[in-house]
Amino acid sequence: MNEKDKKTKNPHDGHRERVRNRFLATGLDGFEEHQLLELILFYTQPRGDTNELAHKILKKFGSLENLLTTDSRIIAKECNINIKTAILIALFIPTYHMYTKSALRKMNNITNSRMAGETAIALLHGREREQFYLICLDSRRRLLSTELLGEGTELEITFDMRKAFETLLRYKTKYVVIAHNHPSGALAFSENDVKATTAIANALSNIDVELLDHIIVAGNDYLSFAEKRMLGLTWGNDKNASEKAKAFIEDIRLDNIQRPLEVHPEYDGEYINRDDESEG
């Protein structure tokens, strides 16, 4: 190589190959977020400075997590990139959820709130919209199925109770955990969360299915009704708590005066308060 060739040699020559070889050798260990995104961009951007583009995209969305949970059409528009690139970026979270649902089928027993919380996080982490899941267990607390029952906005969600009943009967479910996410990141019980849990516990008692817990997911964390001893829910490890749970269910099932909510056969997520009805 002569002196002229040395001076004109592009320092970025072989960069893509070096990055790919690094991944093949060590996986993603040591990769920064922009380097991972750059590796992804190699496959839709045959030419150009993908390092600069990766930095630009991440700056626009603030973090890799925010980027990966954004709709592909928004990514394409906001970053002025082609839709193929945006779709590839947006595919990772749905692919992860498909993988986790498959992995969950191999799970044996779910016997406490921690295990239920981890299951709910696997189902709901990164979801842009609020989603409601039914986690069905048999009499030995073995996982039978996870079913998406409803989807909504950050503020509200609707679901079909009749579909829930059909699912429970199909799998001969004995115990249920319900789970939904708060895309806003608020890890707290809302008034509607409490109302929904009360209504569902009431409805399930009519078909001899026990509600063990209601899990709320926000980011990588969860909140459990049973852990907080909310509404008498329990995993049955505490006899006194278990008796209180049975008493609570009996109260809301039999006492029309004390029961604040009514579940209709075609319940669609709308909560009907008897006091509100009487005022009308």
Secondary structure, 3 states (H helix, E strand, C coil): CCHHHHHHCCCCCCHHHHHHHHHHHHCCCCCCHHHHHHHHHCCCCCCCCHHHHHHHHHHHHCCHHHHHCCCHHHHHHHHCCCHHHHHHHHCHHHHHHHHHHHHHCCCCECCCHHHHHHHHHHHHCCCCCEEEEEEEECCCCEEEEEEEEEEECCCCECCCHHHHHHHHHHCCCCEEEEEEECCCCCCCCCHHHHHHHHHHHHHHHCCCCEEEEEEEEECCEEEECCCCCHHHCCCCCCHHHHHHHHHHHHHHHHCCCCCCEECCCCCCCCCEEHHHHHHC
